[in-house]
C-alpha cells in the first residue's frame, strides 16, 4: 500500500531581505579600493570573499594573519591575473593611430587592416599580384620621421617582392596613380627582421607612385 503524499508545508516562504545599500565616504572608499584592485573581476565564491573580509577585519583589529606560502602563491596568482586584465584593456597604439587616420584624414581600410588614401587616381590598368611594376615609394613613421632605407625612386619590382602591405596597396592603384598607404605591423615585417632604425611593431606609412606596369620579369 502506497504511503499518502506528504502534505505541502503551509509555512510561508520568506525571501531574504535585500541588503541595505552602503552609503557615505567610507563605503565609497571601500568600493573604490575593491574596484581598483579588480576584486569584482576575480570571481571569488562567497566563502572565499567572506574569508578575505575576515582577514581584512583581523588586521583592522590588530590580529593580522601571517602571509604563509599558500597566501603568497594566491597573491602572486592574483597579481598575474590583474596584470593580464590591465594589458588587455590598454589601447593598441597602432589601432589608435589608424582610428585617428580614419576619423581625421579620410583614410580607408581594407579587410586585411591595410589603410590607404588615394591622392591621385591615375589612368589605365591596375597591376595584379603576378605583375612587375615601375614604382616609387617613400617611407615614414607616424611621428613623421623619414626612413631612407625603405625609400626607392623609380625602381622596377615584382609586386610579389614588395612588403605584403605595399603589394596589396599598389594593386589598388591605376597606372600614374599616387596614394598614401599605411601598413600595420603584420603587413610590414611581421615577426621577421625589422630594419635597425625602425621600431619593431610600429605602423609604417608610404607615399607610393605607380609609374607603370612592366612586362613580367623573367
Secondary structure, 3 states (H helix, E strand, C coil): CCCCCCCCCCCCCCCCCCCCCCCCHHHHHHHHHHHHCCCHHHCCCHHHHHHHHHHHHHHHCCCCCCCCHHHHHHHHHHHHHHHHHHHHHCCCHHHHHHHHHHHHCCCEECCCCCEEEEEECCEEEECCCCCEEEEEEEEEECCCCEEEEEEEEEEEEEHHHCCHHHHHHHCCCEECCEEEEEECHHHCCCCCCCCCCCCCCCCEEEEEEEEEEECCCC
